[in-house]
């Protein structure tokens, strides 16, 4: 008798015992914010800004985490997306188109809200893209707090939507916020990607033959001016189908229990004063907070509703519209990518602090609303009020 080696589906495993991941993210964030604003704050902030590396490349610890370790996270998510495209929830055109349309709505609506509040201030307008991003790590981490009551199709939808949203944000950064593009490095990255695709077609069986060029791909993408997390997604799509599940399983625990908590610690290392609360009603803050808290769920839900109404796409089986709304709020957790875009948007320390505080507030409101809405949707009859076909 042939015994098949069984691998638990990474996202399903996250649902079954992944509450620890969400708790670690929240605890890491609270700890980092408290330490940043304590008597040890200066030393703590200097720690993450300490530069380490090699003769050819020095970066701060913060940048090594965001531009290096997080690429591994995007690799794992890319593997999941590829497997779902090949044989799962995203394997047909209509299944793919819903998260694409929803993500587009979730980018356009927050940008419009930000513009409405800041159209008269050219300096503030530099930050129009801040509320357009979804933090894929935190959004998935928050979703795990609801445990295995969350439908598997909803996790897949959020994963696909968040990845498409982040890729949209990366394109925005590349087009509107990148000061200098190094096309020679882009050419080298494209060459490595083509080699990896050829290896895939040749059915190369050794995983390290893909991972070693993957490091080169990451380096060239990093040096090109494009956000390096793109390299993780590109590499994932070159991995042969018969290696996907094995590699996903190997990456699951290191990503969830090491990389993501480090990511949370490093990216919430910021001084925040209660005095900043008074600025939450300023146009810059309102544009960000309402962009994340209102723009994201409104844009995602309306775009999905129109796509289903006009039969361009359909809801995944067992998913209700109330859950799409709740998911829209979860997608309003902008956090790291929003903070990253903030750092590209403003030079003034005052504007930077105000915008970062608004990102934290908007992300917090979105997370709370999303959890409450999703939690109230479980246990009800899963009958969407819009025909799914």
Secondary structure as a PSIPRED ss2 file (coil, helix, strand):
# PSIPRED VFORMAT (PSIPRED V4.0)

   1 X C   1.000  0.000  0.000
   2 X C   1.000  0.000  0.000
   3 X C   1.000  0.000  0.000
   4 X C   1.000  0.000  0.000
   5 X C   1.000  0.000  0.000
   6 X C   1.000  0.000  0.000
   7 X C   1.000  0.000  0.000
   8 X C   1.000  0.000  0.000
   9 X C   1.000  0.000  0.000
  10 X H   0.000  1.000  0.000
  11 X H   0.000  1.000  0.000
  12 X H   0.000  1.000  0.000
  13 X H   0.000  1.000  0.000
  14 X H   0.000  1.000  0.000
  15 X H   0.000  1.000  0.000
  16 X H   0.000  1.000  0.000
  17 X H   0.000  1.000  0.000
  18 X C   1.000  0.000  0.000
  19 X H   0.000  1.000  0.000
  20 X H   0.000  1.000  0.000
  21 X H   0.000  1.000  0.000
  22 X H   0.000  1.000  0.000
  23 X H   0.000  1.000  0.000
  24 X H   0.000  1.000  0.000
  25 X H   0.000  1.000  0.000
  26 X H   0.000  1.000  0.000
  27 X H   0.000  1.000  0.000
  28 X H   0.000  1.000  0.000
  29 X H   0.000  1.000  0.000
  30 X H   0.000  1.000  0.000
  31 X H   0.000  1.000  0.000
  32 X H   0.000  1.000  0.000
  33 X H   0.000  1.000  0.000
  34 X H   0.000  1.000  0.000
  35 X H   0.000  1.000  0.000
  36 X H   0.000  1.000  0.000
  37 X C   1.000  0.000  0.000
  38 X C   1.000  0.000  0.000
  39 X C   1.000  0.000  0.000
  40 X C   1.000  0.000  0.000
  41 X H   0.000  1.000  0.000
  42 X H   0.000  1.000  0.000
  43 X H   0.000  1.000  0.000
  44 X H   0.000  1.000  0.000
  45 X H   0.000  1.000  0.000
  46 X H   0.000  1.000  0.000
  47 X H   0.000  1.000  0.000
  48 X H   0.000  1.000  0.000
  49 X C   1.000  0.000  0.000
  50 X C   1.000  0.000  0.000
  51 X E   0.000  0.000  1.000
  52 X E   0.000  0.000  1.000
  53 X E   0.000  0.000  1.000
  54 X E   0.000  0.000  1.000
  55 X C   1.000  0.000  0.000
  56 X C   1.000  0.000  0.000
  57 X E   0.000  0.000  1.000
  58 X E   0.000  0.000  1.000
  59 X E   0.000  0.000  1.000
  60 X E   0.000  0.000  1.000
  61 X H   0.000  1.000  0.000
  62 X H   0.000  1.000  0.000
  63 X H   0.000  1.000  0.000
  64 X H   0.000  1.000  0.000
  65 X H   0.000  1.000  0.000
  66 X H   0.000  1.000  0.000
  67 X H   0.000  1.000  0.000
  68 X H   0.000  1.000  0.000
  69 X H   0.000  1.000  0.000
  70 X H   0.000  1.000  0.000
  71 X H   0.000  1.000  0.000
  72 X H   0.000  1.000  0.000
  73 X H   0.000  1.000  0.000
  74 X H   0.000  1.000  0.000
  75 X H   0.000  1.000  0.000
  76 X H   0.000  1.000  0.000
  77 X H   0.000  1.000  0.000
  78 X H   0.000  1.000  0.000
  79 X H   0.000  1.000  0.000
  80 X H   0.000  1.000  0.000
  81 X H   0.000  1.000  0.000
  82 X H   0.000  1.000  0.000
  83 X H   0.000  1.000  0.000
  84 X H   0.000  1.000  0.000
  85 X H   0.000  1.000  0.000
  86 X H   0.000  1.000  0.000
  87 X H   0.000  1.000  0.000
  88 X C   1.000  0.000  0.000
  89 X C   1.000  0.000  0.000
  90 X C   1.000  0.000  0.000
  91 X C   1.000  0.000  0.000
  92 X C   1.000  0.000  0.000
  93 X H   0.000  1.000  0.000
  94 X H   0.000  1.000  0.000
  95 X H   0.000  1.000  0.000
  96 X H   0.000  1.000  0.000
  97 X H   0.000  1.000  0.000
  98 X H   0.000  1.000  0.000
  99 X H   0.000  1.000  0.000
 100 X H   0.000  1.000  0.000
 101 X H   0.000  1.000  0.000
 102 X H   0.000  1.000  0.000
 103 X H   0.000  1.000  0.000
 104 X H   0.000  1.000  0.000
 105 X H   0.000  1.000  0.000
 106 X H   0.000  1.000  0.000
 107 X H   0.000  1.000  0.000
 108 X H   0.000  1.000  0.000
 109 X H   0.000  1.000  0.000
 110 X H   0.000  1.000  0.000
 111 X H   0.000  1.000  0.000
 112 X H   0.000  1.000  0.000
 113 X H   0.000  1.000  0.000
 114 X H   0.000  1.000  0.000
 115 X H   0.000  1.000  0.000
 116 X H   0.000  1.000  0.000
 117 X H   0.000  1.000  0.000
 118 X H   0.000  1.000  0.000
 119 X C   1.000  0.000  0.000
 120 X C   1.000  0.000  0.000
 121 X C   1.000  0.000  0.000
 122 X H   0.000  1.000  0.000
 123 X H   0.000  1.000  0.000
 124 X H   0.000  1.000  0.000
 125 X H   0.000  1.000  0.000
 126 X C   1.000  0.000  0.000
 127 X C   1.000  0.000  0.000
 128 X C   1.000  0.000  0.000
 129 X C   1.000  0.000  0.000
 130 X H   0.000  1.000  0.000
 131 X H   0.000  1.000  0.000
 132 X H   0.000  1.000  0.000
 133 X C   1.000  0.000  0.000
 134 X C   1.000  0.000  0.000
 135 X C   1.000  0.000  0.000
 136 X H   0.000  1.000  0.000
 137 X H   0.000  1.000  0.000
 138 X H   0.000  1.000  0.000
 139 X H   0.000  1.000  0.000
 140 X H   0.000  1.000  0.000
 141 X H   0.000  1.000  0.000
 142 X H   0.000  1.000  0.000
 143 X H   0.000  1.000  0.000
 144 X H   0.000  1.000  0.000
 145 X C   1.000  0.000  0.000
 146 X C   1.000  0.000  0.000
 147 X H   0.000  1.000  0.000
 148 X H   0.000  1.000  0.000
 149 X H   0.000  1.000  0.000
 150 X C   1.000  0.000  0.000
 151 X C   1.000  0.000  0.000
 152 X H   0.000  1.000  0.000
 153 X H   0.000  1.000  0.000
 154 X H   0.000  1.000  0.000
 155 X H   0.000  1.000  0.000
 156 X H   0.000  1.000  0.000
 157 X H   0.000  1.000  0.000
 158 X H   0.000  1.000  0.000
 159 X H   0.000  1.000  0.000
 160 X H   0.000  1.000  0.000
 161 X H   0.000  1.000  0.000
 162 X H   0.000  1.000  0.000
 163 X H   0.000  1.000  0.000
 164 X H   0.000  1.000  0.000
 165 X H   0.000  1.000  0.000
 166 X H   0.000  1.000  0.000
 167 X H   0.000  1.000  0.000
 168 X H   0.000  1.000  0.000
 169 X H   0.000  1.000  0.000
 170 X H   0.000  1.000  0.000
 171 X H   0.000  1.000  0.000
 172 X H   0.000  1.000  0.000
 173 X H   0.000  1.000  0.000
 174 X H   0.000  1.000  0.000
 175 X H   0.000  1.000  0.000
 176 X H   0.000  1.000  0.000
 177 X H   0.000  1.000  0.000
 178 X C   1.000  0.000  0.000
 179 X C   1.000  0.000  0.000
 180 X C   1.000  0.000  0.000
 181 X C   1.000  0.000  0.000
 182 X C   1.000  0.000  0.000
 183 X H   0.000  1.000  0.000
 184 X H   0.000  1.000  0.000
 185 X H   0.000  1.000  0.000
 186 X H   0.000  1.000  0.000
 187 X H   0.000  1.000  0.000
 188 X H   0.000  1.000  0.000
 189 X H   0.000  1.000  0.000
 190 X H   0.000  1.000  0.000
 191 X H   0.000  1.000  0.000
 192 X H   0.000  1.000  0.000
 193 X H   0.000  1.000  0.000
 194 X H   0.000  1.000  0.000
 195 X H   0.000  1.000  0.000
 196 X H   0.000  1.000  0.000
 197 X H   0.000  1.000  0.000
 198 X H   0.000  1.000  0.000
 199 X H   0.000  1.000  0.000
 200 X H   0.000  1.000  0.000
 201 X H   0.000  1.000  0.000
 202 X C   1.000  0.000  0.000
 203 X C   1.000  0.000  0.000
 204 X C   1.000  0.000  0.000
 205 X C   1.000  0.000  0.000
 206 X C   1.000  0.000  0.000
 207 X C   1.000  0.000  0.000
 208 X H   0.000  1.000  0.000
 209 X H   0.000  1.000  0.000
 210 X H   0.000  1.000  0.000
 211 X H   0.000  1.000  0.000
 212 X H   0.000  1.000  0.000
 213 X H   0.000  1.000  0.000
 214 X H   0.000  1.000  0.000
 215 X H   0.000  1.000  0.000
 216 X H   0.000  1.000  0.000
 217 X H   0.000  1.000  0.000
 218 X H   0.000  1.000  0.000
 219 X H   0.000  1.000  0.000
 220 X H   0.000  1.000  0.000
 221 X H   0.000  1.000  0.000
 222 X H   0.000  1.000  0.000
 223 X H   0.000  1.000  0.000
 224 X H   0.000  1.000  0.000
 225 X C   1.000  0.000  0.000
 226 X C   1.000  0.000  0.000
 227 X C   1.000  0.000  0.000
 228 X C   1.000  0.000  0.000
 229 X H   0.000  1.000  0.000
 230 X H   0.000  1.000  0.000
 231 X H   0.000  1.000  0.000
 232 X H   0.000  1.000  0.000
 233 X H   0.000  1.000  0.000
 234 X H   0.000  1.000  0.000
 235 X H   0.000  1.000  0.000
 236 X H   0.000  1.000  0.000
 237 X C   1.000  0.000  0.000
 238 X C   1.000  0.000  0.000
 239 X C   1.000  0.000  0.000
 240 X C   1.000  0.000  0.000
 241 X H   0.000  1.000  0.000
 242 X H   0.000  1.000  0.000
 243 X H   0.000  1.000  0.000
 244 X H   0.000  1.000  0.000
 245 X H   0.000  1.000  0.000
 246 X H   0.000  1.000  0.000
 247 X H   0.000  1.000  0.000
 248 X H   0.000  1.000  0.000
 249 X H   0.000  1.000  0.000
 250 X H   0.000  1.000  0.000
 251 X H   0.000  1.000  0.000
 252 X H   0.000  1.000  0.000
 253 X H   0.000  1.000  0.000
 254 X H   0.000  1.000  0.000
 255 X H   0.000  1.000  0.000
 256 X H   0.000  1.000  0.000
 257 X H   0.000  1.000  0.000
 258 X H   0.000  1.000  0.000
 259 X H   0.000  1.000  0.000
 260 X H   0.000  1.000  0.000
 261 X H   0.000  1.000  0.000
 262 X H   0.000  1.000  0.000
 263 X H   0.000  1.000  0.000
 264 X H   0.000  1.000  0.000
 265 X H   0.000  1.000  0.000
 266 X H   0.000  1.000  0.000
 267 X H   0.000  1.000  0.000
 268 X C   1.000  0.000  0.000
 269 X C   1.000  0.000  0.000
 270 X C   1.000  0.000  0.000
 271 X C   1.000  0.000  0.000
 272 X C   1.000  0.000  0.000
 273 X C   1.000  0.000  0.000
 274 X H   0.000  1.000  0.000
 275 X H   0.000  1.000  0.000
 276 X H   0.000  1.000  0.000
 277 X H   0.000  1.000  0.000
 278 X H   0.000  1.000  0.000
 279 X H   0.000  1.000  0.000
 280 X H   0.000  1.000  0.000
 281 X H   0.000  1.000  0.000
 282 X C   1.000  0.000  0.000
 283 X H   0.000  1.000  0.000
 284 X H   0.000  1.000  0.000
 285 X H   0.000  1.000  0.000
 286 X H   0.000  1.000  0.000
 287 X H   0.000  1.000  0.000
 288 X H   0.000  1.000  0.000
 289 X H   0.000  1.000  0.000
 290 X H   0.000  1.000  0.000
 291 X H   0.000  1.000  0.000
 292 X H   0.000  1.000  0.000
 293 X H   0.000  1.000  0.000
 294 X H   0.000  1.000  0.000
 295 X H   0.000  1.000  0.000
 296 X H   0.000  1.000  0.000
 297 X H   0.000  1.000  0.000
 298 X H   0.000  1.000  0.000
 299 X H   0.000  1.000  0.000
 300 X H   0.000  1.000  0.000
 301 X H   0.000  1.000  0.000
 302 X H   0.000  1.000  0.000
 303 X H   0.000  1.000  0.000
 304 X H   0.000  1.000  0.000
 305 X H   0.000  1.000  0.000
 306 X H   0.000  1.000  0.000
 307 X H   0.000  1.000  0.000
 308 X H   0.000  1.000  0.000
 309 X H   0.000  1.000  0.000
 310 X C   1.000  0.000  0.000
 311 X C   1.000  0.000  0.000
 312 X C   1.000  0.000  0.000
 313 X C   1.000  0.000  0.000
 314 X C   1.000  0.000  0.000
 315 X C   1.000  0.000  0.000
 316 X C   1.000  0.000  0.000
 317 X C   1.000  0.000  0.000
 318 X C   1.000  0.000  0.000
 319 X C   1.000  0.000  0.000
 320 X C   1.000  0.000  0.000
 321 X H   0.000  1.000  0.000
 322 X H   0.000  1.000  0.000
 323 X H   0.000  1.000  0.000
 324 X H   0.000  1.000  0.000
 325 X H   0.000  1.000  0.000
 326 X H   0.000  1.000  0.000
 327 X H   0.000  1.000  0.000
 328 X H   0.000  1.000  0.000
 329 X H   0.000  1.000  0.000
 330 X H   0.000  1.000  0.000
 331 X C   1.000  0.000  0.000
 332 X C   1.000  0.000  0.000
 333 X C   1.000  0.000  0.000
 334 X C   1.000  0.000  0.000
 335 X H   0.000  1.000  0.000
 336 X H   0.000  1.000  0.000
 337 X H   0.000  1.000  0.000
 338 X H   0.000  1.000  0.000
 339 X H   0.000  1.000  0.000
 340 X H   0.000  1.000  0.000
 341 X H   0.000  1.000  0.000
 342 X H   0.000  1.000  0.000
 343 X H   0.000  1.000  0.000
 344 X H   0.000  1.000  0.000
 345 X H   0.000  1.000  0.000
 346 X C   1.000  0.000  0.000
 347 X C   1.000  0.000  0.000
 348 X C   1.000  0.000  0.000
 349 X H   0.000  1.000  0.000
 350 X H   0.000  1.000  0.000
 351 X H   0.000  1.000  0.000
 352 X H   0.000  1.000  0.000
 353 X H   0.000  1.000  0.000
 354 X H   0.000  1.000  0.000
 355 X H   0.000  1.000  0.000
 356 X H   0.000  1.000  0.000
 357 X H   0.000  1.000  0.000
 358 X H   0.000  1.000  0.000
 359 X H   0.000  1.000  0.000
 360 X H   0.000  1.000  0.000
 361 X H   0.000  1.000  0.000
 362 X H   0.000  1.000  0.000
 363 X H   0.000  1.000  0.000
 364 X H   0.000  1.000  0.000
 365 X H   0.000  1.000  0.000
 366 X H   0.000  1.000  0.000
 367 X H   0.000  1.000  0.000
 368 X H   0.000  1.000  0.000
 369 X H   0.000  1.000  0.000
 370 X H   0.000  1.000  0.000
 371 X H   0.000  1.000  0.000
 372 X H   0.000  1.000  0.000
 373 X H   0.000  1.000  0.000
 374 X H   0.000  1.000  0.000
 375 X H   0.000  1.000  0.000
 376 X H   0.000  1.000  0.000
 377 X H   0.000  1.000  0.000
 378 X C   1.000  0.000  0.000
 379 X C   1.000  0.000  0.000
 380 X C   1.000  0.000  0.000
 381 X C   1.000  0.000  0.000
 382 X C   1.000  0.000  0.000
 383 X C   1.000  0.000  0.000
 384 X C   1.000  0.000  0.000
 385 X C   1.000  0.000  0.000
 386 X C   1.000  0.000  0.000
 387 X C   1.000  0.000  0.000
 388 X C   1.000  0.000  0.000
 389 X C   1.000  0.000  0.000
